[in-house]
């Protein structure tokens, strides 16, 4: 129904299994941060957003979008508290137009992290990128780092629950980049650290509708620098969590159901009045 189980999670909280018609614009979209939200403005009828940062970027009338809490906030609320053990390193990932130059990745960074803890050490990678990282750790004699993924399938309905479980499992997380996952770790109550792998991305000769991790927008660099300079500052980090995840917008099941119904209503009204591109329906319901 929706990529990364986002609609399924909201439906579960709202207590409905109806096939409602709306789309999403995430809170920290690394590849497109700083640009106009192309899909939201031109392809999508109504959208659920979870970042106050996005409100000023959208050109649609307010009734075509709903500013709510990040779906992760609902998933976190549904997952029982766990005993935190070990350290998890979020590994650099790539997108459709970006590759990684493994020869530029400094293995000593991972050795340093390994030497700072006596607890089990894990590395989180997208399932389709695990083989490359397994080879990297093997070549550089780092066998004590176990590579894991949230799920093998990013389209699985339980993705948000798996993410919330992972965020509640570990005492400490290391991130190489400011992203939604960075803020999820803070929100879930883990210790968060930064590690620098340098310039490791390769821009591939592929056509893409978004720019890549190799060319981040200036506004993303500013947010990233703000985070890196204030990793342990509760006030600044808390403000960033509020800005991008909007936990204060969390609704009761009945309230959320009403909000989703209104998004569906305005999507249907636009279909009837103006007609819609197939792409709009597809991205909202079939991805």
N, C-alpha and C positions, 0 to 999 in steps of 0.2 A: 504493500500500500504506500509506504513512504520510506525513503532512504534513511538509514540509521534508526528506524523505529520511532520517529518523532511523533507522527500522527497516532500510532498505536498507543504510545505512552500518554498523550493528552486524552485520547478516548478512554483509556483505562481509568485515569483520574476522574474524568467527567462522567463515567458510568454509561458510556454509549458505545455501540458497535456500528453506528451509522456511517455511511460513506460520504462524509462532508467534503465540500469542494472549496479548498483554499490552498495557499502555498506558504512557504517560509522564507524569511531572510534572517540568517544567523547573526549572533551578536558580534563575534570576532571572526570575520571572514578574511583570512590572511591574504589571499590572492587578490581580492578586490577592494580592500580597505582604502578609503580615500576617494573612491570613484562614485559616480552616480550608480544606484542600484539598477542595472540594466534590466534584469529579468523582472524585478518588482515594478518598474515603471512602464515597460513595454509589453511583456508577455503575460504578466499575472493580473488577475482581476482583483482578488483580495489576498492579503498576506498576514500571517502571524509573525510578529517581530518580538525580540526580547533584548533590545538595547536602546537606551535613551539616546545613544550616539547616532542611531539610524534615523530617528524621527526627523531631524533637520535635513536629511539627505533625500527623503522621499518627496515626490512631487504630487502624489495622489491626495485627494480629499481624505480627511481623517476617518470617514466611515469605511474606507476600503482597507484599513489596516487595524490590527489590534496589538497594542503594546502590552505584552504579558510577561510572566516569569519564564526564564529559560526552562525548557522541558527537563533539563538535568535537575533543577530544583525540585520538581515533582518526583522524579525517580529517586533522588536522595531521601526524600521524605518517606518513601515507601520501603526503603531497604533498612533492615534492622542494623543497629550498631555492631561493629565487629572489633575484634582485638587486632590492633595494628602491629604488624611485624615486617621488618625488612625495608629495603630501599628499592625504588623503581626509577629507572632512567627512561624518559621518553626520548626515543631516538629520532634524529632528523628524518623527515620523510620527503617524498617528492610528489609532484603532480603530473598532469598529462603532458606538459611541455618542459619538464625539468628532470634532470638526472643528478645523481650524486657521483662525485669523483672520490672514490674510496681511498685513492692514494694520497689525497689531501687531508683526510680525517686523522687527527692526531690520536693514536691509541693511548698515549700517556694520560690523556684526559680521563679515560675510563679506568686506568690503573689508579689514578689519584682518588677517584670516587670510591673504588674498591678498597683502597687503603684507609678510608675514613670511617668504615663501618665493619663491625664484626658480625653483622646480621646478613641473612640471605640477600643477594643482589639480583635484580631482574631488569630486563630491558624490554620496553614496550614498543612493538613495531606493527605496522599494518600487515595483515596476514600475507598479502602478496609480495611483501618486501622482506620477509623473514629469512629467506635463503641467502640473500646478499649479505645480511648482517651476520648470519651464522658463519659464513665463510670469512668475513672480516675478523670476527672474534677468534676463530680457529687459527688463522694465519698469524695473528698477533698474540697468540698464547694467552687468551683470556677465557679459559674454560669455566670459570666460576660464575660467569654472568649467564643467566638463563633467559632465553628470548621467549616472550609470550605475546599474545594478541588479545584484544577484547573478545572478538569472535573471528571465525574464518570467513564469514559472510557479512559484509557491511549492510546488506539489506534485511538481515534477520529482525523479526519483530521485537525481540527482547534486547536489542542493542543498548538502549538507554539504561536498562536495568544492569546489564553487564558492565557498562561504564561506571555506574554508581557503586557497584560492588567493588570494582578495581580501585576506585578512588578512596574507598573506605578500608582497604586491606593493608596499605603500606604506611609506615611512619613518615617516610620522607620521599619526595619526588624531585627529580632533576629535569629541567627543561632547557633546550637550546634556543627556544624561540617563544615570544609572547603569543599566546593563543587561547582559545576557549578552554582547552584542557588545563592550562596554567591556573585559570580562575576557578575551574571545577575543583582542583586540588585544594586551593585555599578555602573554598566554600565548604568542602567536606571536613575540614579540620586538620589536614596534614601539614607537615613542614614542607616548605617549598624552597628550592635552590635553583640557581642558574649555572649552566656550564657553557663555555664558549668553544665551538668547534671551528670557528673561522669561516672563510669563504670556500664552501665545498660544493656549491651548486653549479650545474652545467645547463645552459639554456639550449634546449633541443630545437631542431628545425621542424617544429610542428605548429600547425595552426591551432590556436586556442582562443576561446571567447574571453578568457581572463589572463592577466599576466601571472607570472609564476613566483615561487618562493625565491627565485634568483634575483628578482627585481621588486623588492618591497616598496610600497608607497612611503613617502616621507612621514606621513601621519602615523603609520605603523611603527616606524623607527622611533618616533617621539614617545609613543606609548611604551614601547619596549625598553627604551632608556629609562623612562620613569619607573618602570617595574624593577629593572636591574639595580638602579640606584637606591631603591627603597624596598628591597625584598622582605625585610622584617618590620616595616613600618605599618602598623595595623590601620592607622587612619587613612593612609594613601591607598594601601591595598584594598581596604574595605570600600573606599570610594570607587575604585576600579571595578570591584565585584558588583557593586550597586549599579554602576553605569552600564556594564555589559551584560549582566545576568538578570538584573531587575528582580531579585528575590522578594522585594517589597510589593511586587505586583502579583504575587501568588494568590490564587483565588480558591474559594471553596469549590467542590465538585459542581454544584448547581450554578455558581457564578461562571465557571469556566465553560460549562455546557452552553449557557446563554451566549457567551462571547463567540464560541465556535459556530453556533447557529446563525448569528448575525453575519459572520464572515461568509458562511454558505449562502445566506440570503442575498447579500450584495453581489456575490459571484454569479448566482443564478439571474439576478436582475440585469447584470451587465450582459450576460449571454442572450437574454431575451430582447434587450433594447438595442444592443450594438452588434451582437454576434461576437464570437471569440475565435482566436486562432486555436488550432488543435494543439499547438505547442503549450499553450497555457494550461489546458486540461491535463495534458500528458505530464508536465513537470509537477503539477499539483497533486496528481493522483496515481501515477503509474511508475514513478521513478524508484 
